[in-house]
Amino acid sequence: MRDPVQYSGELIGWHDPDENRRWVRENKSRRLADKRTTVAEAVRNYVPDGSLLALGGFGHIRIPMALVYELVRQRRRDLTVICNPGCHDIDILIGGGCVSRVDVAYAFAHELRGLSSCGRRAVESGQVKVTGELSNAGYQWRFLAAAMGVPFMPVRSLLGTSTLEHSSARVIGDPWSGKPICLVPACYPDAAIFHVPRCDQYGNAQIDGILADDFELARAARRLIMTTEEIIDTEEIRRRPWRTVIPFHLVDAVIEVPFGAHPTEMPVNYYSDEDHIALWLKASKTPEGTAKYFEEYVFGVPDFDAYVEKVGGLRRLNQLKRLMKLQ
């Protein structure tokens, strides 16, 4: 069997699975407890400076923006962020000075909306370091390994791309065939943040539309903060148990935040606010514009409810609801 081949990416978020089991036993309760809190308290309690942070959703779909803005408002620093992929969320966190390192599948762009001046400026200046690179599937496999309690996930597809050379994966010989096989290391983020359509007060959550890697990430992260469009009765959750993607025992905090994904899209509920995303892309072309944006939409408002009023209130959000129905 060939000796392992190691590549240039830094190993981020790996723990011995047995050590992680001990951490979970000692720090996570399986008691059916009311986990309702506020966005400010959840960030304060579960995302300290220096955390390895992963974000739920995908691209501009179902992104936990209320929590993202609160991380900036509380001036969190030295976060390492896993982007799978990262778009508006990582851009806001970088622009707010929260991020020092990024481990990336996709970042520094807003898909069809264009490249990120803010993210590119931060990387080119050395403010943010890219520690490694992997595919979207590669991160899902890292979270899957962590969820399964195994140290790695064997895969083959990465062997066909140079992305592998910038990752923390290793290549060994398959003990049966002798052919090369890629081992993608498990990843246990210190904290993950999600926005979901509905959940109960205990954290049993249902998700409409694309799951992305939220199923695996919820089971890999050590701490899980969840905002939701609405908190519903547990009996409603129990009527359709097969829809509970995230069970209560994984969750540390639950906050009801209507429109908590704005300006990104919430499938079934509301469309992305393209005008506001365009405003950010224009403002963030310069450091001065970036600072002005944060003064107006983050530091200039006390919380997410005030932010919602600032961006147009219910009138604007009802427009986004109508747009969603037209899709």
Secondary structure, 3 states (H helix, E strand, C coil): CCCCEECCCCCCCCCCHHHHHHHHHHHCCCCCCCCECCHHHHHHHHCCCCCEEEECCECCECCCHHHHHHHHHCCCCCEEEEECCCCHHHHHHHHCCCEEEEEECCCCECHHHCECHHHHHHHHHCCCEEEEECCHHHHHHHHHHHHHCCCEEEECHHHHCHHHHHCCCEEEECCCCCCEEEEEECCCCCEEEEEEEEECCCCCEECCCCCCCHHHHHHHCCEEEEEEEEECCHHHHHHCHHHEEECHHHCCEEEECCCCCCCCEECCCECCCHHHHHHHHHHCCCHHHHHHHHHHHCCCCCCHHHHHHHCCHHHHHHHHHHHHHHC
